[in-house]
Amino acid sequence: MTATPTIGVLALQGDVREHLAALRATGAEAVPVRRESELDAVDGLVLPGGESTTIDKLLRAFDLDVPVRERLEAGMPAYGSCAGMILLADRIVGGIEGQRTLGGLDVTVRRNAFGRQVDSFETDLEIDGVPDSATEPVHAVFIRAPWVDEVGPAATALARVESGPAAGRIVAVRQGSLLATSFHPEVTGDTRVHRLFVEIVRDAL
């Protein structure tokens, strides 16, 4: 019998409902997380898109900063999309003064990289670990998104933009049970990225 993981979506700001719906479409149990008691009950956590500086401040205001960090350090799987990628990065370029991350991913992320240079856009991606993406690419939506400037030795790049002004930029990474994308798979109806994360969580149970 395959375990059904319980996956939380950090529900302080951002596109929470869309992530909950995408996770439920994969068969996972998905719940919003706003309190430490709710965090304690989940097997994995999604950090949604939104505004990374706002989410950083709200994590502290809701006394979730330390508990989430401790769970990540203890090996809890997490997936960050857009702002969530920034929150999981060990290093930021273009952050505001005092901005902090939760860390865990050995990457350097450039905040608002696409927003400053090529604005919001959509493109198709082949993503390592996503079934059939070589023949049926993942349609990726970028909204004032970051990109990854540098991937350290502990992390792995999973996808790069293939054409246009941002060609070659890294937009999906993984390090063990941590997954992050610059784009928003929760808004397209394609659940393959969420399915990949659910499998990561299931493997960690």
Residue, then its C-alpha position, 0 to 999 in steps of 0.5 A: m500500500t502506498a503511503t498518502p503524505t500530508i503536505g502543508v502549504l505555508a499560508l501566510q501570503g501568496d498563491v496558497r489555494e492553487h498549490l493546495a488544489a494541485l497537491r490534492a489533484t495528485g492524491a496527497e492530503a494538502v493542508p494550509v500551515r499558519r501555526e507551529s502545531e499545523l507545521d508539526a502535523v505535515d510530512g512536507l511543506v510548500l513555500p508558495g510564490g508571493e513576495s519573498t520579503t513579505i513572507d520572510k517578515l510574516l514567518r517571524a511575525f507568526d513565530l514560524d521562522v525558527p520552527v520551519r528552519e528546524r524542520l528543514e534542518a531535520g530533513m523535512p522535504a520542501y518545495g519552493s516556487c518563485a518566492g519560495m525558491i528565494l526562501l530556500a536559497d542559501r544566498i540572495v542577490g538583489g535582496i533588500e536590507g535585512q532580508r533573510t532566507l530559511g536556507g537549505l539549498d546550496v544556490t545563489v538566487r537573483r531576486n526579481a531577475f526576470g521582472r527586471q529584464v524580460d518581465s513576466f513570460e511563459t515558456d516550455l521546459e524540459i525538467d529532469g525528474v519530471p516524466d515525459s517532459a522531453t517529449e511533452p514539455v512543462h509549460a512554465v509561467f514566470i511572474r517577476a521571477p528569480w533565477v539561479d545565478e550559481v549552483g553549489p556542489a550540493a545542489t543540482a540544476l534540473a531545468r534551464v530556459e531554452s530560448g529568448p533573452a533568458a536562454g541558459r538561465i537555471v530555473a529549477v533545482r534540487q538538493g536531496s529532499l528540497l525542490a525549487t522552481s522559478f516558475h508557477p506550476e500551480v497555475t497551469g493545470d499540469t501537476r507533474v512538478h507537484r507529483l515529483f514533490v509528492e514522490i520526494v515526500r513519500d520517499a522520505l516517510 
